[in-house]
Amino acid sequence: MDTGAHKVIITGDIADATAALLRERLDELEKNVTITVHAVSDVESVESDTVFEYTLGAHDTPGFAVEKIIDELCVRGWANTDACDLSPEEEAQIRARLQGLGYVD
């Protein structure tokens, strides 16, 4: 498992607001690594296994961008959002209840 230190670089018009929101969300998540977040106006592309660059799109909101970034961090194994997911037993209980009510087959 990767346990090193990593960096997220965010560029774009609302990079500061996005970085602040990302820091808050990362504090709530189980992380496999130390992640630092930087907001910059422009950056030369960095090829590294320890750096993830995200350039905000013209219509990205900070909240939308943060979710996209977190998804990518999970794909890379740097963060884990599964901490709040249901266990297989909980899913089976919910499915049984929905079947009993006739909502699912």
C-alpha positions in Angstrom: 0.0 0.0 0.0 1.2 3.5 -0.9 1.9 5.5 2.3 4.0 8.3 1.0 3.4 12.0 0.8 1.5 13.4 -2.2 0.5 16.8 -3.6 -2.7 18.1 -5.3 -2.2 21.2 -7.4 -5.3 23.1 -8.4 -5.2 25.8 -11.1 -7.9 28.1 -12.3 -10.0 31.1 -11.4 -11.5 29.6 -8.2 -8.5 27.5 -7.2 -8.2 29.1 -3.7 -11.9 28.3 -2.8 -11.6 24.8 -4.3 -8.4 24.1 -2.3 -10.0 25.3 0.9 -13.0 23.0 0.4 -10.8 20.1 -0.6 -8.7 20.5 2.6 -11.9 20.3 4.6 -13.2 17.2 2.8 -9.8 15.5 3.1 -9.9 16.0 6.9 -13.1 13.9 6.9 -11.8 11.1 4.8 -9.6 8.1 5.5 -6.4 8.8 3.7 -3.7 6.3 2.9 -1.1 9.0 2.4 -0.3 12.5 3.5 -1.9 14.9 0.9 -1.0 18.6 0.6 -3.2 20.9 -1.4 -1.9 23.9 -3.4 -3.8 26.5 -5.3 -1.8 28.2 -8.0 -2.6 30.6 -10.9 -0.6 28.6 -13.4 1.7 25.6 -13.3 4.0 23.8 -15.6 2.8 20.3 -16.1 4.6 17.9 -13.6 5.0 14.3 -14.4 5.1 12.5 -11.1 3.5 9.6 -9.3 3.2 11.8 -6.2 1.5 14.8 -7.8 -2.0 15.2 -9.1 -2.8 18.3 -11.1 -6.4 19.5 -11.6 -7.3 22.5 -13.8 -10.7 23.9 -13.1 -13.1 24.0 -16.0 -15.0 27.1 -17.0 -18.2 25.9 -15.4 -16.7 24.0 -12.4 -17.9 25.0 -9.0 -15.6 24.4 -6.0 -17.9 21.6 -4.7 -18.1 19.8 -8.1 -14.4 20.1 -8.6 -13.7 18.7 -5.1 -15.8 15.6 -5.8 -14.0 15.0 -9.1 -10.6 15.4 -7.4 -11.6 13.1 -4.5 -12.8 10.5 -7.1 -9.3 10.6 -8.7 -7.5 10.4 -5.4 -9.6 7.3 -4.6 -8.7 5.7 -8.0 -5.0 6.4 -7.2 -5.4 4.8 -3.7 -4.5 8.0 -1.9 -7.9 8.4 -0.2 -10.9 6.2 0.7 -14.5 7.2 0.7 -15.8 3.7 1.5 -15.7 4.5 5.3 -19.4 5.5 5.1 -20.5 2.8 2.7 -23.0 0.1 3.9 -21.8 -3.3 4.9 -23.0 -6.3 2.8 -25.2 -7.3 5.7 -26.8 -3.8 5.8 -27.4 -3.9 2.1 -29.1 -7.3 2.4 -31.3 -6.0 5.2 -32.4 -3.0 3.1 -33.0 -5.2 0.0 -35.1 -7.5 2.1 -37.2 -4.6 3.4 -37.7 -3.2 -0.1 -38.7 -6.6 -1.4 -41.2 -6.9 1.5 -42.7 -3.6 0.5 -42.8 -4.7 -3.2 -40.3 -2.1 -4.5 -37.8 -4.6 -5.8 -38.1 -8.2 -7.0 
